[in-house]
Amino acid sequence: MSVLANLGEPLVDKGGKDWDRIGDAVHTYLGLPLASLPEATASEAAERILDRWNAGTVLSAEVLVEIGRRWTEWIDTTFPDAEVLTEQPIAWRNDGEQVMEGWIDTLLKLPTGDHVLVDHKTYPGTDPISHIRENYLGQLETYSQALERATNRRAPRLIVHLPLLGTIAEVKVTGLSSWI
């Protein structure tokens, strides 16, 4: 696993009480069709989202808009012509009869037909690689396996977007159930 891109200075330097509200607000904003929103509409949406999630004490509409700008610019530069599919529902039953249902934050559908699986995490700390390794590899593996079963193609890239840190990390798959 490694840092793939730095999108700028961190936008938030620490977490706090009720941090799940911040995550919900950021995820809601990143779920919008940001590339097609005029700036005024994006700003109005950011304000409404912050109000809805009561997250305005930590984030501002300007910060949410900046998160979206950084994210869409990175996608346009890194994956030109990718179709951005947000909040994609996924359900899966593994060989052990365990059922998983969830939402993939973003799938980037490439012109080749491949998908890049993206998970947004609002971790505000200083060691994102260790944090991802300790907390999210199982989730990413499960989503990857579910996507592979649904599409008959393994996602060639798994990305963790840390919007508050301005960081994008890539999880490398070295073989079935082997992650670094």
C-alpha positions as CSV (number, residue, x, y, z in Angstrom):
1,M,0.0,0.0,0.0
2,S,1.3,3.5,-0.8
3,V,0.3,7.1,-1.1
4,L,-0.6,7.6,-4.7
5,A,-1.3,11.3,-4.8
6,N,-1.2,14.4,-2.6
7,L,-4.0,16.7,-3.5
8,G,-2.9,19.6,-1.4
9,E,-2.5,20.6,2.2
10,P,-4.8,18.9,4.8
11,L,-8.1,20.7,5.2
12,V,-8.9,19.4,8.7
13,D,-6.2,18.7,11.3
14,K,-8.0,16.7,14.0
15,G,-11.1,14.7,14.7
16,G,-13.6,15.1,17.5
17,K,-16.8,14.2,19.1
18,D,-19.6,13.0,16.7
19,W,-17.0,12.5,13.9
20,D,-19.4,10.2,12.1
21,R,-21.4,13.4,11.2
22,I,-18.4,14.8,9.4
23,G,-18.0,11.5,7.5
24,D,-21.6,11.5,6.5
25,A,-21.5,15.1,5.3
26,V,-18.3,14.5,3.2
27,H,-19.7,11.3,1.8
28,T,-23.0,12.9,0.9
29,Y,-21.2,15.8,-0.9
30,L,-18.9,13.4,-2.8
31,G,-21.9,11.4,-3.8
32,L,-23.2,14.4,-5.9
33,P,-22.5,14.7,-9.6
34,L,-19.8,17.2,-8.8
35,A,-18.2,17.4,-12.3
36,S,-21.5,18.7,-13.7
37,L,-22.5,21.2,-10.9
38,P,-22.0,24.9,-11.4
39,E,-20.0,26.5,-8.6
40,A,-23.0,28.3,-7.1
41,T,-25.0,25.1,-7.0
42,A,-22.1,23.1,-5.5
43,S,-21.7,25.8,-2.8
44,E,-25.5,25.8,-2.0
45,A,-25.5,22.0,-1.8
46,A,-22.5,22.0,0.5
47,E,-24.3,24.5,2.9
48,R,-27.4,22.3,2.9
49,I,-25.4,19.2,3.6
50,L,-23.5,20.8,6.5
51,D,-26.8,22.0,8.0
52,R,-28.4,18.6,7.6
53,W,-25.6,16.7,9.3
54,N,-24.9,19.5,11.8
55,A,-21.3,19.5,10.7
56,G,-20.7,23.2,10.2
57,T,-18.6,23.5,13.4
58,V,-15.8,21.5,11.8
59,L,-16.3,22.0,8.1
60,S,-17.3,25.0,6.0
61,A,-19.1,25.0,2.6
62,E,-15.8,26.3,1.1
63,V,-13.9,23.2,2.5
64,L,-16.5,20.8,1.0
65,V,-16.3,22.6,-2.3
66,E,-12.5,22.4,-2.2
67,I,-12.7,18.7,-1.4
68,G,-14.9,18.2,-4.4
69,R,-12.7,20.3,-6.7
70,R,-9.6,18.4,-5.7
71,W,-11.3,15.1,-6.2
72,T,-12.8,15.8,-9.6
73,E,-9.6,17.3,-10.9
74,W,-7.7,14.3,-9.8
75,I,-10.1,11.9,-11.5
76,D,-10.1,14.0,-14.7
77,T,-6.3,13.9,-14.8
78,T,-5.7,10.4,-13.7
79,F,-8.6,8.6,-15.3
80,P,-9.7,10.7,-18.3
81,D,-13.0,9.6,-19.8
82,A,-13.9,7.5,-16.7
83,E,-17.6,7.4,-15.8
84,V,-17.9,8.3,-12.2
85,L,-20.5,6.1,-10.4
86,T,-21.2,7.1,-6.8
87,E,-23.0,5.3,-4.0
88,Q,-23.2,2.0,-5.8
89,P,-25.2,-0.6,-3.9
90,I,-23.6,-4.0,-3.5
91,A,-24.7,-7.3,-2.1
92,W,-22.7,-10.5,-1.9
93,R,-22.8,-14.0,-0.4
94,N,-19.5,-15.6,0.1
95,D,-18.7,-19.4,0.0
96,G,-19.3,-19.5,3.7
97,E,-22.9,-18.3,3.3
98,Q,-22.1,-15.0,4.9
99,V,-24.1,-12.1,3.4
100,M,-22.7,-8.6,3.0
101,E,-24.7,-5.5,1.8
102,G,-23.3,-2.1,1.5
103,W,-22.5,0.9,-0.7
104,I,-19.3,1.4,-2.7
105,D,-18.5,5.1,-2.4
106,T,-17.3,5.5,-6.0
107,L,-16.7,3.2,-8.9
108,L,-14.7,4.7,-11.8
109,K,-15.8,2.8,-14.9
110,L,-12.9,3.0,-17.3
111,P,-13.3,3.0,-21.1
112,T,-11.8,-0.5,-21.1
113,G,-14.7,-1.7,-19.0
114,D,-12.6,-2.1,-15.9
115,H,-13.6,-0.5,-12.6
116,V,-11.5,1.3,-10.1
117,L,-13.0,0.8,-6.6
118,V,-12.8,3.9,-4.4
119,D,-13.5,4.2,-0.7
120,H,-13.6,7.7,0.9
121,K,-12.4,7.8,4.5
122,T,-12.5,11.0,6.6
123,Y,-9.6,10.1,8.8
124,P,-7.9,13.3,10.0
125,G,-4.8,11.8,11.6
126,T,-1.1,11.7,10.7
127,D,-0.6,8.1,9.7
128,P,-3.1,7.2,7.0
129,I,-1.3,4.1,5.7
130,S,-1.3,2.4,9.1
131,H,-4.8,3.5,9.7
132,I,-6.0,2.0,6.4
133,R,-4.0,-1.2,7.0
134,E,-5.4,-1.6,10.5
135,N,-9.1,-0.7,9.8
136,Y,-10.1,-1.1,6.2
137,L,-8.4,-3.9,4.3
138,G,-11.2,-6.4,5.1
139,Q,-13.8,-4.0,3.9
140,L,-11.9,-3.4,0.7
141,E,-11.3,-7.1,0.1
142,T,-15.0,-7.8,0.6
143,Y,-16.1,-5.1,-1.8
144,S,-13.5,-6.2,-4.3
145,Q,-14.7,-9.8,-4.2
146,A,-18.3,-8.8,-4.5
147,L,-17.6,-6.5,-7.5
148,E,-15.6,-9.3,-9.1
149,R,-18.5,-11.7,-8.7
150,A,-20.9,-9.2,-10.1
151,T,-18.8,-8.2,-13.1
152,N,-16.6,-11.2,-13.7
153,R,-13.6,-8.9,-13.6
154,R,-11.3,-8.1,-10.7
155,A,-10.9,-4.3,-10.1
156,P,-7.4,-3.6,-11.2
157,R,-7.0,-0.7,-8.7
158,L,-8.3,-0.1,-5.2
159,I,-8.1,3.5,-4.0
160,V,-8.7,5.0,-0.6
161,H,-9.4,8.7,-0.9
162,L,-8.7,10.7,2.3
163,P,-10.3,14.0,1.4
164,L,-9.6,15.8,4.7
165,L,-5.9,15.0,4.4
166,G,-5.8,15.7,0.7
167,T,-4.3,12.2,0.2
168,I,-5.1,9.3,-2.1
169,A,-3.7,5.8,-1.2
170,E,-3.6,2.7,-3.3
171,V,-4.0,-0.8,-2.0
172,K,-2.1,-3.3,-4.0
173,V,-3.5,-6.7,-4.6
174,T,-0.7,-9.3,-4.8
175,G,-2.9,-12.3,-5.1
176,L,-6.2,-13.7,-3.8
177,S,-6.7,-12.5,-0.3
178,S,-3.2,-11.1,-0.2
179,W,-3.1,-7.3,0.5
180,I,-0.3,-4.8,1.2
